[in-house]
Amino acid sequence: MRGVDIITRFDEPGVDGYLHRPEGASRGGLVLTHGAGGNAEAPLLAAAANAFAGAGFTVLRCNLPFRQRRPKGPPSPASAGADRDGLRRAAAAMRRLADGPIALGGISYGGRQASLLAAEEPDVAAALLLLSYPLHPPGKPEQLRTRHFPRLALPCLFVQGTSDPFGSPDELRAAIALISSPTRIITVAGAGHDLRRGAFDLAGVVETLAELLERGRLNRRAR
């Protein structure tokens, strides 16, 4: 780790959150967002942002548009497109802020919207980081949220708790067979959907995403 990162508020049209700048030169950027019941101050997001900034990445943890509109309450299906627009704007802001490849992702609902955006626009990022991907509603394993997986053309890193009711690692391993691009799964033993609020060793997550980002960057250059 390079040292303590510098955290500032970030606010520009359509993008609201916290910017983590590394102590030295940036090796890339990461945009992360929250789940359906959270916001940019979620402990897991803060822990992940600190870990990546400590390893030299510029990180923006941002509030989705539905959370910018109201402080509490879940998103509605009708707002999903607007939330993806918000992520698109955040990714564009990150490209101005950081040199190197850009990753996009988030917790649960936020990660799902990031993956849907990447399926629509493969060039929006060089890799995805999906924390507690909500593979299906709890108790409804037949209702898979994977229709867009075959259209994902960028490397994807999934971080999943072994006790996550929204999808076990084994269920996730079966589902990501639909993704043709490189994929990785990191499991957190005993963790539920909140991934212990970030209280686990994130070094492996940082290292793996850095590897996938480089692969994604090289793939984009080869097109």
Secondary structure, DSSP 8 states (H G I E B T S, - for coil): -----EEEEEEETTEEEEEEE-SS----EEEEE--TT--TT-HHHHHHHHHHHHTT-EEEEEE-HHHHH-SSS---GGGHHHHHHHHHHHHHHHHHH-SS-EEEEEETHHHHHHHHHHHH-GGG-SEEEEES---S-TT-TTS---TTGGG--S-EEEEEETT-TT--HHHHHHHGGG--S-EEEEEETT--TTGGGG-S--HHHHHHHHHHHHHHHHHHHH-
